[in-house]
Amino acid sequence: MTSKAKSKSRFLYLTTMAFSCIAAVVVACNDTATTGADDLGVGTEDLSVLTGGADLTPIPDGAVVVTTPDGGSRLCFPASCQGKTYLCGNCMDDDGDGRIDSEDSDCLGPCDNSENGLDPAIPGGNNTKCKMDCYFDADTGQGNDNCYWDHGCDPTKVNGMPSPESACPYNATMGVGGGLTCSTAQQMQPSTCKSYCGPLTPNGCDCFGCCFLGPQAKMNADGTKTGVWLGSYDASGKATCTTKDVADPAKCHPCQMVASCEKSCGTCQLCIGKDKLPPECFPPPPDMAGQPPRDMAGADLSSGGGTSDPSLCPPSLCTNNQPCGLPGCAPCQAGWYCLTGCCTPPPG
């Protein structure tokens, strides 16, 4: 072979090897798409962003990935209210406080259109300010849920402040609807009211939006309870009650709670205004010597430390459905809402 022929042969050999290496690199880079344990099949689930490793994590249908204040991420399922999605169920931090939907203390269910106040703020939600129906769905005025109360039944007055509303003069003998009077409505509500509105009512409230919240809340000598009216408004009709104003009777008007549909809040339950549990609610492992459980960073879980250990989600949080709302609890299923520690189905 001549010198020229040898040079041409060497060039062809090197060129072939180079293309072979490039092909090998391409195949290696696409290995997860063709073979091995990390194969990605064709399915019905979307694929999320990377979550700490090289694998892609599937996102359940209907879920949204939201960013948490600590820079992490989690899944959120939008929750609807009678076919509509409001601010407290849209998986967004609408008021910019770093808390989304059920994590925001101003959100009291999917039928809540405000993340910065305790009034549901649903347009047309209540066109009859005195007569009340279930407060925690899309239409708080009387007519369809068989819950009966009238603010005119409320005897609570503080230095002339509306209690709960000045437009509803006190009349202890009036009828409130459904054949009930002020006194009988305190003692009983129709079963339809309890079965429908009961699950939608946060722990610590009655079904009409009067809640045992803040320094105004008190037990009375006659056995009744004074709370605050979440739907309080001023003379111009503007909602005024927020979690920051529960001590101010001019903004969160005092009200008498309706015992017949009140939802209590136990020691080891979450309720309106209470988002942490005392240490005794967490059964410690034997080696903890009676101390509350702690995560790997030493954070006291009873004060809101982070963990994913499901054993740290006390079953006492919810007696009927899946417990939720604490760091050790699993998220509620798609379409359900975490309401004061209990996964709640959407209202029909």
C-alpha positions in Angstrom: 0.0 0.0 0.0 1.3 3.4 -0.9 1.9 6.1 1.6 -1.0 8.1 0.2 -3.3 5.1 0.4 -2.3 4.5 4.0 -3.1 8.1 5.0 -6.6 7.9 3.4 -7.3 4.6 5.2 -6.3 6.1 8.5 -8.5 9.1 8.0 -11.5 6.9 7.2 -10.8 4.8 10.3 -10.6 7.8 12.6 -13.7 9.3 11.1 -15.7 6.1 11.6 -14.6 5.9 15.3 -15.6 9.5 15.9 -19.1 9.0 14.6 -19.3 5.8 16.7 -18.5 7.7 19.9 -21.0 10.4 19.1 -23.7 7.8 18.6 -22.7 6.1 21.8 -23.0 9.4 23.7 -26.4 10.1 22.2 -27.7 6.6 23.2 -26.3 6.9 26.7 -27.9 10.3 27.2 -31.3 8.9 26.1 -31.0 5.8 28.2 -33.9 6.7 30.5 -36.2 7.0 27.5 -35.3 3.6 26.0 -34.3 1.2 28.7 -33.7 0.6 32.4 -35.7 1.2 35.5 -36.2 4.9 34.7 -38.2 4.4 31.5 -41.0 6.9 30.9 -44.0 5.2 29.5 -47.0 6.8 27.8 -49.8 7.3 30.3 -52.6 9.6 31.4 -50.6 11.5 34.0 -48.7 14.7 33.5 -45.0 14.9 34.5 -43.8 17.3 37.1 -40.6 19.2 37.4 -37.6 17.5 38.9 -38.1 16.9 42.7 -34.7 16.2 44.1 -33.4 13.4 41.8 -33.0 12.5 38.2 -36.4 10.9 37.9 -39.6 12.8 36.9 -42.4 12.5 39.3 -46.0 12.0 38.0 -48.6 14.6 38.8 -52.1 13.2 39.5 -54.7 14.4 37.1 -56.2 17.8 38.2 -53.3 18.6 40.6 -51.3 21.8 40.5 -47.7 22.1 41.7 -47.4 25.1 44.0 -44.2 26.7 45.5 -44.0 26.7 49.3 -42.5 29.7 51.3 -39.4 27.6 52.1 -38.6 27.2 48.4 -40.0 23.7 48.1 -43.1 22.5 46.2 -46.2 20.5 46.9 -49.3 19.3 45.1 -52.6 21.2 45.4 -56.0 20.0 44.2 -58.4 22.9 43.3 -61.7 22.6 45.2 -65.0 23.8 43.8 -68.1 25.2 45.5 -71.4 24.2 43.8 -69.7 24.1 40.4 -67.6 27.2 40.8 -64.0 27.8 41.9 -63.5 30.7 44.3 -60.3 32.3 45.7 -60.0 29.9 48.7 -60.1 26.9 46.3 -58.0 27.9 43.3 -54.5 26.8 44.6 -53.2 30.3 44.5 -51.9 32.7 47.2 -54.3 35.5 46.3 -53.4 37.8 49.2 -49.7 37.3 49.0 -49.2 36.1 52.6 -47.4 32.9 51.7 -50.4 30.6 52.6 -52.5 28.9 50.0 -56.2 28.2 50.3 -56.9 25.9 53.3 -53.5 26.9 54.9 -54.7 30.5 55.1 -56.5 31.2 58.4 -58.9 33.5 56.5 -60.1 30.7 54.3 -63.1 28.7 55.7 -63.8 26.3 52.9 -64.1 26.2 49.1 -67.2 28.5 49.3 -65.0 31.5 50.4 -64.0 34.1 47.9 -61.7 36.1 50.1 -58.3 35.3 51.5 -58.0 38.5 53.6 -61.3 38.5 55.6 -63.7 36.1 57.3 -66.8 37.1 55.2 -67.2 34.7 52.3 -67.5 37.7 49.9 -69.5 35.7 47.3 -71.5 38.1 45.1 -75.2 37.7 45.9 -74.4 35.3 48.7 -76.9 36.8 51.1 -79.7 39.2 50.0 -81.5 38.9 53.4 -79.2 40.2 56.1 -81.3 39.1 59.0 -82.6 35.7 58.1 -79.8 33.1 57.9 -79.2 29.8 56.3 -75.9 27.8 56.2 -73.1 30.4 56.3 -70.4 28.2 54.7 -71.8 27.5 51.3 -72.4 29.9 48.3 -75.7 31.3 49.5 -75.9 32.2 53.1 -79.5 33.6 53.0 -82.5 31.5 53.9 -84.1 29.3 51.3 -82.6 26.0 50.5 -80.5 24.3 53.3 -83.2 24.0 56.0 -81.1 25.9 58.5 -83.1 28.6 60.3 -82.0 31.5 62.4 -82.6 35.3 62.5 -80.1 37.8 63.8 -83.0 39.6 65.4 -83.0 36.7 68.0 -79.6 37.7 69.2 -79.6 39.5 72.6 -75.9 40.3 72.6 -75.3 44.1 72.7 -72.1 45.9 73.7 -72.4 49.6 74.2 -74.8 49.9 71.4 -72.7 48.1 68.8 -74.6 46.1 66.3 -74.8 42.5 67.4 -74.6 41.0 65.1 -76.3 43.6 62.8 -78.1 46.9 63.6 -80.5 46.2 60.7 -82.0 43.3 62.7 -83.8 44.6 65.8 -84.0 42.3 68.8 -87.3 40.3 69.1 -87.0 37.2 71.2 -90.5 35.9 70.3 -90.2 36.1 66.5 -90.5 33.1 64.2 -87.3 32.3 62.3 -88.7 30.0 59.6 -89.3 26.3 59.4 -91.9 26.6 62.2 -89.1 27.5 64.7 -88.9 30.4 67.1 -85.8 32.0 68.6 -85.8 29.6 71.5 -86.6 26.4 69.6 -84.0 27.2 66.9 -81.4 27.3 69.7 -82.5 23.8 70.7 -83.0 22.1 67.3 -82.4 22.4 63.6 -83.8 20.1 60.9 -81.7 17.0 60.1 -81.2 18.3 56.6 -79.4 21.3 58.0 -77.1 19.2 60.1 -76.3 16.6 57.4 -75.5 19.2 54.8 -74.1 22.2 56.6 -72.5 20.2 59.5 -69.5 19.0 57.4 -69.0 22.5 55.9 -68.9 24.2 59.3 -65.4 24.7 60.9 -64.7 23.4 64.4 -65.5 26.2 66.8 -68.4 27.8 64.8 -72.1 27.3 64.5 -73.6 26.8 61.1 -74.7 30.5 60.9 -71.1 32.0 61.1 -70.9 32.8 64.8 -67.6 31.5 66.0 -65.9 31.1 69.4 -62.9 33.1 68.4 -60.6 35.6 70.1 -60.9 37.5 73.4 -64.6 38.4 72.9 -65.5 34.7 73.0 -66.8 33.7 76.4 -69.1 31.3 78.3 -72.1 33.0 79.8 -73.8 32.3 83.1 -76.9 31.0 81.4 -75.0 28.3 79.5 -74.9 30.2 76.2 -71.7 31.2 74.4 -70.8 34.5 73.0 -68.7 34.5 69.8 -68.0 36.8 66.9 -70.0 37.2 63.7 -67.7 36.4 60.8 -69.9 38.3 58.3 -69.9 41.6 60.2 -70.1 44.7 58.1 -70.0 48.5 58.6 -72.6 51.1 57.8 -71.6 51.2 54.1 -72.1 47.4 53.8 -68.3 46.6 53.7 -67.2 43.4 55.4 -65.0 44.3 58.4 -64.1 41.1 60.4 -60.6 39.6 59.9 -58.5 37.3 62.0 -56.5 40.4 63.0 -59.6 42.2 64.3 -61.4 39.5 66.3 -60.8 41.6 69.5 -62.6 44.7 68.1 -66.4 44.6 68.6 -66.7 47.4 66.1 -65.2 45.2 63.3 -66.1 41.7 64.5 -69.5 42.1 66.1 -70.3 39.9 69.1 -73.0 37.2 68.6 -74.8 34.5 70.5 -73.8 31.1 69.2 -76.7 28.8 68.1 -76.2 25.6 70.2 -78.3 23.4 68.0 -75.8 23.5 65.2 -72.6 24.4 67.0 -69.5 22.4 66.1 -67.2 22.0 69.1 -63.5 21.9 69.1 -61.7 19.3 71.3 -58.3 19.6 72.9 -56.7 17.5 70.2 -58.6 19.1 67.3 -57.9 22.1 65.1 -60.5 24.8 65.0 -60.9 28.3 63.8 -58.1 30.4 65.3 -56.2 27.3 66.5 -53.8 25.7 64.1 -51.5 23.8 66.5 -52.0 21.0 69.0 -50.6 20.7 72.5 -47.8 18.1 73.0 -50.0 15.6 74.7 -52.0 15.1 71.5 -49.0 13.3 69.9 -48.4 9.9 71.4 -44.6 9.7 71.7 -42.6 6.6 70.9 -41.4 4.7 74.0 -37.9 6.2 73.7 -39.1 9.8 73.8 -39.7 9.6 77.6 -42.9 11.6 77.3 -41.5 14.4 75.2 -43.4 15.6 72.1 -42.1 14.1 68.8 -39.5 16.0 66.9 -38.3 16.0 63.3 -34.8 15.5 62.2 -34.0 19.2 62.7 -35.3 19.0 66.3 -38.4 21.1 65.6 -41.3 20.6 68.0 -44.0 19.1 65.8 -46.7 20.3 68.1 -45.6 23.9 67.2 -45.7 23.3 63.4 -42.4 21.7 62.6 -42.1 19.9 59.3 -42.1 16.1 58.7 -43.7 13.6 56.4 -44.2 10.9 59.0 -47.8 9.8 58.9 -47.7 8.6 62.5 -47.6 12.2 63.6 -51.1 12.9 62.2 -53.4 12.3 65.2 -56.6 10.5 64.3 -58.4 12.8 66.8 -58.2 15.5 64.2 -61.2 14.1 62.3 -63.7 11.5 63.4 -65.6 10.9 60.1 -63.0 11.4 57.3 -59.3 11.5 56.7 -57.4 13.9 59.1 -55.4 16.7 57.5 -53.8 20.0 58.2 -50.7 19.1 60.2 -47.2 18.4 58.8 -47.5 14.6 59.2 -50.9 14.4 57.4 -51.4 13.2 53.9 -53.1 15.7 51.5 -56.9 15.3 50.9 -58.1 13.5 47.8 -58.8 15.5 44.6 -61.6 18.0 45.0 -61.9 17.7 48.8 -60.9 20.5 51.2 -59.0 20.4 54.4 -61.2 22.2 56.9 -59.9 22.5 60.5 -58.2 19.2 60.4 -60.7 17.2 58.5 -60.9 16.4 54.7 -64.3 17.6 53.6 -66.2 16.7 50.4 -67.2 19.7 48.2 -70.7 21.0 48.7 -73.2 19.9 46.0 
